[in-house]
Structure formats: C-alpha cells, structure tokens
Amino acid sequence: MKHISSTSVRILDSLGQPSQTNSASQRCQLRETHRILDREEVEIGFRQTRKRFPLARIFLAALLVVLVVILADGLLVRLPSAVPPAAGERIGSVHIHTRASDGSGTVPEVMAAARQADLSFLAITDHNVAMTSKDIAADPPDLPIISGEELSTSAGHFLALGIPPDWVRPRTPDDRQLLAAARTAGAFIVVAHPYHPRTPWTDWNTSNFDGMEIWNEDAVWRQNNVFDLLVALLIYPVNDQLALVRLARTPEANFAKWDELLAQRPVAGMCGSDVHAKTNLGHGLFLRFPGYVPSLEVAREHVLVGPSAGGDARLASATEILDALRHGHSFCALDALYPSSGFAFQVSSAAASGGPGDFLPWSGSGRVRISVPSGASLPLIKVFRDGREILEKQAWHIDEPIDGPGRYRTEVFLRQPGLTGWRRWTLWAFTNPVYVTGPSDSAAANSASR
C-alpha cells in the first residue's frame, strides 16, 4: 500500500468506518476509489518499466540512427557511370542462367539486360542443359553469345564454354566422365565457384580443365556476415549498384589455389556473374532479385582481343572472344566500383612486352608497368611473382624492374566510398599472369601458346 496516494487512503479509511446503511453514495464512492487505484497502478507500473528498461529505449534510438545513416548513404553516394571499353577490349559476363534452368529470364530478356549494362558479349550457362539452336541464332555482332552449360557433377560444378548448341550431356554424375565428354565436344572448361559453401569443387587430382572462377558473385557475397547483408538489403531499393559493391570481398582461397595450379601449368583465371535474377519465396513464387541489370554491372570480364579480329575488337566473334579467354588474354574488374577502361598491365623483357596471358622469354632484365585510370581514388596495387607478393604500393602508375623469369600478375584495390563502406580496401581488378620464361620453360610456353 505504500504506493497508493493519501487521497486514496482517506477514501479507504472512510469506507472502512462502521455504517448502519449501505447507501448508494458509498457504493458510488467505492467505484470511484477503484478507478483511482487502477489508474495509479498503471502509472506506477509505467514509471517502474522506464526505470527498469532504459537500455531498450537507447537501443531503439540507436537503431533508428543506424537506419537513417544507411539510407542516407544509399541516397547520397553515386558510383561512376559506365564508359566505353578501351581499344582492343570486349567487356562481357560469363556464367548466366535463364529460365531454361533456374534463372528468371528468357534469352532475349538477358540480352536486353546486357545491352542496358553496356556489355558486348555473353556466356550463357544454364544448369545441365545446353543452349538451343534457336537461342544461339539470335547472335548479333555487337553482342556475341558464347554457348555454354554449367554441369553438376559428383565433384562440384564446371562450365563448358563453346559447346555446340543442343549438346546432350552423358547421363552420369561422374566428374571425370563429364569433363572428358565436354572436352570431346570442344569445350573450354572452367571450374565454377571452387570454394562455394554449398557446392565446392573437390576433385583437384584431375587436370582436365582450362580455367577456374576466381571471382564468383554468388560465392563472394556469401562471405558476408548478417549485418553486411542487411546493410546491402536496405541500400538496394535506393542504390542497387552500391548495395552489390558493399558485398564485394577478396576470394583469398581462390587466389591461393590458382597460384598453386599455375605452378604446374597455365590456368585461366576468370570472374563469373552466376546471375539468376531469382530469389525463391516458396510455393512457386519468386522475386527477380537481385535483377539481371545490376548483377551484370558489377564484376565483368575484359577480353583483350588480338589481331585475329582484324585489329578491331568490335568485329570479334564469339569464337574469337572464346579463344582469347582460353589463352588467358583477359582481366576481371569490379566496374561498378569504378570503370576500368584505361587500366593496363604490361611486362617487358628486352624489346618484347606482353599483357595478360602472353609468354615472354627472359633476356636478363625486364620491367612491370601498371596504369589505373586517374579518375579513380588512389589505388593499392599488388604485384605477385609465382604466387608471392613482391610489390605493394599506393599509386596510379607503377613502373618497376623485375629480376627474373616467373608468372607475374597483379591485384588492384580501391577504397569503398561512403559511410557504410568504412573506406575498406576492395578488390577492384585482377589479371591473368604474364609468363616470363627461362630456358627450362620453353616447352611449356610452346604448348600453351598453341
């Protein structure tokens, strides 16, 4: 009773006095007393709750501030627009799914999205089904389509690029048999998402493949924690490109395995969009999320087309683009963070020089030259020789000597823009190696160049 007011106490005392009659006025007064007591109990409970849970109010206020900051970041940060490719380049996307397997769009819809994303070639790789002759017939010169398939095997998934339309895979899950069948069909074979948390590649004892995905958008985004995913989800409605860039992470395990394989033989490193534009909700319902266009604008393959296209990359066919990919004449760039037109990686030895995928004989001296577009933020450039980092420097241009044969490649990082990016260094570009060969490497170089 210590929380009841003095007024209530007086009323109770008066009601407790002996009385000869149970008058109507006393009953009315009793009801009023009950109302006063109820109201006071509610007020007392509310005051006690405020004293007991001050952290809840602080948490809600902090949560509101965080939401405002995230949304403001999405509204205020504007990433650079796409620019035309550099001379000699075709920019495209590899590893795309359509309605033929578990994607949401038709081939014409994917082509329309690719044009909107300023791509100039595509490699469509539906699960366990090749493109049809009808689909591949719609193959315009400005947007060549590489016919492909993603094969599910007992050891994981691989891409078979350049297989004939309507090709039928053998009815077996065995990876060795499927690799052999794809090879017989003339495919360029790429191990897909080798360290995906659900479908990793497990048969590293076989060498019957030509390349591997270093960057796979689906696998990379799964490296994020719940908070990072929620931030991206909140930003996506107002700035889809920034949302997807926020999820970029460096696939360290992929790079380590790639360097291990490169010590044995040339293996092309690539980036795969692995875009489906489909999030299943159950009961046959799905969202086209994330969409084809924003996904195709993130990480893209830049193919360096050689003289076979008459010196004009715009004339390159799907076959010529595939041949360049097969020989490692390409680099991958996170163009959504900053367009990579103007990026260059060259290694020279005496009078000879070459870019990604090229072989050069060692002549006693050489240099590595790297250029990043000057409009980008100050980059962090790393140079690797035979899998070991030999140079790290913040600069737009590098021109440094090299001291011997080896496999030279680079990784370039840019800082994330905006508040929720925390100025984090983010992988922006990586190249296939330039192979500077010594006398003992000449046989391998001749074999790879064929």
C-alpha positions in Angstrom: 0.0 0.0 0.0 3.0 2.3 0.2 2.5 3.4 -3.5 -1.2 4.5 -3.0 -1.8 8.2 -2.7 -3.0 9.9 0.5 -6.3 10.7 -1.1 -7.0 7.1 -1.8 -6.0 6.1 1.7 -8.5 8.7 3.1 -11.3 7.3 0.9 -10.5 3.8 2.0 -10.5 4.8 5.7 -13.8 6.5 5.3 -15.3 3.4 3.6 -13.9 1.3 6.4 -15.9 3.1 9.2 -18.9 1.3 10.6 -22.1 2.3 9.0 -25.7 1.4 9.6 -26.7 1.6 5.9 -25.1 0.6 2.7 -26.0 3.8 1.0 -25.9 4.4 -2.8 -23.4 7.2 -2.2 -21.0 4.8 -0.5 -21.2 2.4 -3.5 -20.5 5.2 -5.9 -17.6 6.3 -3.8 -16.2 2.8 -3.8 -16.3 2.5 -7.6 -14.5 5.9 -7.9 -11.9 4.6 -5.5 -11.3 1.5 -7.6 -10.8 3.7 -10.7 -8.3 5.9 -8.9 -6.4 2.8 -7.7 -6.3 1.2 -11.1 -5.0 4.5 -12.7 -2.3 4.8 -10.1 -1.2 1.2 -10.5 -0.8 1.8 -14.3 1.2 5.0 -13.7 3.4 3.3 -11.1 4.0 0.3 -13.5 4.9 2.6 -16.3 7.4 4.5 -14.1 8.9 1.3 -13.0 9.2 0.0 -16.5 11.0 3.2 -17.6 13.4 2.7 -14.8 13.9 -1.0 -15.4 14.4 -0.8 -19.2 16.4 2.3 -20.1 18.6 0.3 -22.4 15.6 -0.7 -24.6 14.9 3.0 -25.4 18.6 3.6 -26.1 18.7 0.6 -28.4 15.7 1.7 -30.4 17.1 5.2 -30.7 20.4 3.9 -31.9 18.7 1.5 -34.3 16.8 4.4 -35.8 20.0 6.4 -36.2 21.7 3.5 -38.0 18.8 3.1 -40.4 18.8 6.8 -41.2 22.6 6.7 -41.9 22.4 3.6 -44.1 19.5 5.0 -46.2 21.2 8.4 -46.4 24.4 6.6 -47.6 22.5 4.9 -50.3 20.8 8.1 -51.5 23.9 10.3 -51.4 26.7 8.0 -52.7 26.7 7.9 -56.5 29.0 5.5 -58.3 30.6 6.5 -61.6 28.7 5.6 -64.8 30.0 3.1 -67.3 32.3 4.3 -70.0 33.1 2.8 -73.4 35.7 0.0 -73.4 39.3 0.7 -74.2 40.6 -0.1 -77.7 41.1 -3.8 -78.2 38.7 -4.8 -75.4 35.3 -6.6 -75.3 33.5 -6.4 -72.0 31.2 -9.2 -71.1 29.7 -11.5 -68.5 30.3 -15.2 -68.1 28.1 -17.7 -66.1 24.5 -16.5 -66.7 21.3 -18.5 -66.0 18.0 -18.2 -67.8 14.5 -19.7 -67.5 15.9 -22.8 -69.2 17.2 -23.9 -65.7 16.9 -21.8 -62.5 17.0 -18.2 -63.8 14.0 -16.0 -64.2 14.5 -14.5 -67.7 14.5 -15.6 -71.3 17.5 -15.3 -73.6 16.0 -12.1 -75.2 15.4 -10.6 -71.8 19.0 -11.4 -70.7 20.3 -9.8 -74.0 18.2 -6.7 -73.3 19.7 -6.5 -69.7 23.2 -7.0 -71.1 22.8 -4.1 -73.5 21.5 -1.9 -70.6 24.6 -2.9 -68.7 26.8 -1.9 -71.6 28.1 -5.4 -72.2 29.5 -6.6 -75.6 29.4 -10.4 -75.1 27.7 -13.0 -73.0 28.3 -16.6 -72.0 25.0 -18.3 -71.0 25.5 -21.4 -68.9 22.3 -23.0 -67.7 22.4 -25.9 -65.4 22.7 -29.2 -67.2 21.2 -28.0 -70.4 22.8 -26.5 -73.5 21.5 -23.6 -75.4 19.2 -24.4 -78.3 20.0 -23.7 -81.9 17.1 -21.2 -81.9 18.6 -19.3 -79.0 22.0 -19.1 -80.4 20.7 -18.0 -83.8 19.8 -14.6 -82.2 23.5 -13.8 -82.0 24.0 -10.2 -83.1 27.5 -9.0 -84.0 27.5 -6.3 -81.3 26.6 -8.9 -78.6 28.0 -12.3 -79.4 26.7 -15.2 -77.3 29.0 -17.9 -76.2 27.1 -21.2 -76.0 27.7 -22.9 -72.6 26.4 -25.1 -69.9 27.0 -25.5 -66.2 27.4 -29.2 -65.4 26.6 -30.6 -62.0 28.9 -33.4 -61.1 29.9 -35.6 -58.1 32.8 -33.2 -57.5 31.1 -29.9 -57.9 30.2 -27.7 -60.9 32.1 -26.7 -64.0 31.3 -24.5 -67.0 31.6 -25.9 -70.5 32.0 -22.9 -72.8 31.8 -23.1 -76.5 29.9 -26.4 -76.7 27.7 -27.0 -79.7 24.0 -25.9 -79.4 21.7 -28.7 -78.4 24.6 -30.7 -77.0 23.3 -33.5 -74.6 25.4 -34.4 -71.6 26.1 -38.0 -70.7 23.7 -39.4 -68.1 26.2 -39.7 -65.3 27.2 -37.6 -62.3 30.9 -38.7 -62.5 33.0 -35.6 -62.9 35.8 -37.4 -64.9 33.4 -38.7 -67.5 31.6 -35.4 -67.8 34.9 -33.5 -68.1 36.0 -35.9 -70.9 32.7 -35.6 -72.7 32.9 -31.8 -72.6 36.5 -31.9 -73.8 35.5 -34.1 -76.7 32.8 -31.6 -77.6 35.5 -28.9 -77.9 34.6 -27.0 -74.7 36.7 -24.5 -72.8 36.3 -26.0 -69.3 36.2 -23.7 -66.2 35.8 -24.9 -62.6 32.9 -22.9 -61.2 32.8 -21.4 -57.7 35.5 -23.7 -56.4 35.1 -22.8 -52.7 31.3 -22.2 -52.7 30.0 -23.1 -49.2 27.4 -25.4 -50.7 28.8 -26.8 -53.9 32.7 -26.6 -53.8 34.9 -28.3 -56.3 36.6 -31.3 -54.7 38.4 -33.2 -57.4 41.7 -31.3 -57.6 43.5 -34.5 -58.7 42.3 -34.0 -62.2 43.9 -31.6 -64.6 41.3 -31.9 -67.3 40.1 -28.2 -67.1 41.4 -25.0 -68.5 40.4 -22.3 -66.1 38.7 -21.5 -62.8 36.5 -18.8 -61.4 38.5 -16.6 -59.1 35.5 -14.3 -58.6 32.0 -15.8 -58.4 29.4 -13.2 -57.3 27.2 -15.7 -55.6 30.1 -17.3 -53.6 31.7 -13.9 -52.8 28.5 -12.4 -51.4 28.1 -15.5 -49.1 31.4 -14.4 -47.3 29.5 -11.5 -45.7 28.1 -11.6 -42.2 24.4 -10.9 -41.4 24.9 -7.2 -40.7 26.7 -6.6 -44.0 23.8 -8.4 -45.8 21.2 -6.3 -44.0 23.0 -3.1 -44.9 23.1 -4.2 -48.6 19.4 -5.2 -48.4 18.5 -1.7 -47.1 20.5 0.1 -49.7 19.4 -1.9 -52.6 16.0 -0.2 -53.2 17.6 3.2 -53.5 21.0 2.3 -54.9 21.3 -1.3 -56.2 24.9 -0.8 -57.5 26.2 0.4 -54.2 24.4 -2.4 -52.4 26.1 -5.1 -54.5 29.5 -3.3 -54.3 29.2 -3.3 -50.5 29.2 -7.1 -50.6 32.4 -7.4 -52.5 35.1 -9.5 -50.7 38.5 -10.8 -51.8 38.3 -14.6 -52.5 41.6 -15.4 -50.8 41.2 -19.2 -51.0 40.6 -19.0 -54.8 43.7 -16.9 -55.3 45.8 -19.4 -53.3 44.5 -22.4 -55.2 45.0 -20.6 -58.5 48.7 -19.8 -57.7 49.1 -23.5 -56.7 47.8 -24.6 -60.1 49.8 -22.0 -62.0 52.9 -23.5 -60.6 52.1 -26.6 -62.6 50.6 -25.3 -65.8 48.8 -22.2 -67.3 45.2 -21.9 -65.9 43.0 -19.0 -66.9 41.5 -17.1 -64.0 38.1 -15.6 -64.6 35.2 -13.9 -62.9 31.7 -15.3 -63.1 28.5 -13.4 -62.6 26.5 -16.5 -61.7 23.4 -14.4 -62.1 19.9 -15.9 -61.8 17.8 -12.8 -61.1 15.7 -15.0 -58.9 15.0 -15.4 -55.2 12.6 -18.2 -54.4 9.9 -17.5 -51.9 8.3 -21.0 -51.9 5.1 -22.3 -53.3 6.2 -21.4 -56.9 6.7 -17.7 -56.0 9.9 -15.8 -56.5 11.3 -12.3 -56.7 13.5 -11.1 -59.6 16.2 -10.1 -57.0 18.9 -9.1 -57.5 18.0 -8.2 -61.1 19.9 -9.0 -64.2 21.0 -5.5 -64.9 22.6 -4.6 -61.6 24.2 -8.0 -61.4 25.7 -7.7 -64.9 27.1 -4.3 -63.9 29.2 -5.5 -61.0 32.2 -7.7 -62.0 32.9 -8.1 -65.7 35.4 -10.0 -67.8 37.5 -7.7 -70.0 38.8 -9.7 -73.0 41.8 -8.4 -74.9 41.2 -9.3 -78.5 44.2 -9.9 -80.7 44.9 -9.3 -84.3 42.7 -12.2 -85.4 39.7 -9.8 -85.4 41.5 -7.5 -87.9 42.8 -5.3 -85.2 39.2 -4.1 -84.4 37.8 -5.7 -81.2 34.3 -4.6 -82.3 34.5 -7.2 -85.1 35.4 -10.1 -82.8 33.1 -13.1 -83.0 32.1 -15.4 -80.1 34.7 -17.9 -81.3 37.5 -15.2 -81.3 36.4 -14.0 -77.8 36.4 -17.5 -76.5 39.8 -18.2 -78.0 41.2 -15.1 -76.1 39.6 -16.4 -72.9 41.1 -19.8 -73.4 44.6 -18.3 -73.6 44.1 -16.0 -70.6 44.0 -12.8 -72.6 41.7 -11.1 -70.1 41.3 -9.4 -66.7 38.4 -9.1 -64.3 37.3 -5.7 -62.9 34.7 -4.6 -60.5 33.4 -1.9 -62.9 30.6 -0.9 -60.6 33.1 0.5 -58.1 34.9 2.4 -60.9 35.1 1.7 -64.7 38.3 0.0 -65.6 38.6 1.5 -69.1 42.2 2.6 -69.3 43.6 0.0 -66.9 46.7 -1.6 -68.3 49.1 -4.3 -67.1 52.3 -4.9 -69.1 55.5 -6.8 -68.5 58.6 -6.3 -70.7 61.8 -8.2 -71.2 64.3 -6.6 -73.5 62.5 -5.4 -76.6 59.5 -7.7 -76.1 56.4 -6.8 -74.0 53.1 -8.5 -73.3 49.9 -8.4 -71.3 47.7 -11.0 -69.6 48.2 -14.5 -71.0 51.3 -13.7 -73.0 54.6 -15.5 -72.9 57.9 -13.6 -73.0 61.5 -15.0 -73.0 63.7 -13.7 -70.2 66.5 -11.7 -71.6 68.4 -10.7 -68.4 66.3 -7.6 -67.5 62.6 -6.5 -67.5 60.0 -4.2 -66.1 56.4 -4.4 -64.9 54.1 -1.4 -65.8 50.6 -0.9 -64.4 48.3 2.0 -65.0 45.0 2.7 -63.2 42.6 5.4 -64.6 43.5 8.7 -62.9 39.8 9.4 -62.0 39.8 6.5 -59.6 40.6 7.0 -55.9 44.2 6.4 -55.0 44.6 2.6 -55.6 46.6 0.0 -53.7 48.5 -2.1 -56.3 50.0 -5.5 -55.5 52.3 -7.4 -57.8 52.8 -11.2 -57.5 55.6 -13.4 -58.9 55.0 -17.1 -58.7 52.3 -16.6 -56.1 54.4 -14.5 -53.8 53.8 -10.7 -53.3 56.8 -8.8 -54.5 55.4 -5.2 -54.5 52.7 -3.3 -52.8 52.3 0.4 -53.5 49.6 3.1 -53.4 49.9 4.8 -56.8 48.1 5.3 -60.1 51.1 4.2 -62.1 53.8 1.6 -61.4 57.0 1.1 -63.5 59.4 -1.2 -61.6 62.1 -3.6 -62.6 61.7 -7.4 -62.4 64.7 -9.6 -61.7 64.0 -12.9 -63.3 61.6 -15.4 -65.0 58.2 -16.1 -63.4 54.5 -15.8 -63.6 53.6 -12.1 -63.0 50.1 -11.0 -62.1 48.5 -8.1 -60.3 45.7 -7.3 -57.9 44.4 -3.8 -57.5 42.3 -2.5 -54.7 40.2 0.7 -54.3 38.5 2.0 -51.2 34.8 1.7 -50.7 33.1 5.1 -50.9 30.5 6.4 -48.4 29.9 5.9 -44.7 28.8 2.3 -44.7 31.9 1.4 -46.8 34.2 2.2 -43.9 36.9 3.1 -46.5 37.5 -0.6 -46.8 40.0 -1.7 -49.4 38.1 -3.7 -52.0 39.4 -5.9 -54.8 38.8 -3.9 -58.0 40.8 -5.7 -60.6 43.0 -8.8 -61.1 44.8 -10.0 -64.2 45.8 -13.3 -65.7 49.6 -13.8 -65.5 52.3 -12.7 -67.9 54.6 -15.7 -68.2 58.3 -14.7 -68.4 60.0 -17.9 -69.3 63.5 -19.1 -68.8 65.2 -21.8 -70.9 63.6 -24.6 -68.9 60.1 -23.2 -69.5 60.3 -23.0 -73.3 58.5 -26.3 -73.9 55.6 -25.4 -71.6 55.4 -22.0 -73.3 55.2 -23.5 -76.8 52.5 -25.9 -75.6 50.4 -23.2 -74.0 50.7 -20.8 -77.0 49.2 -23.4 -79.4 
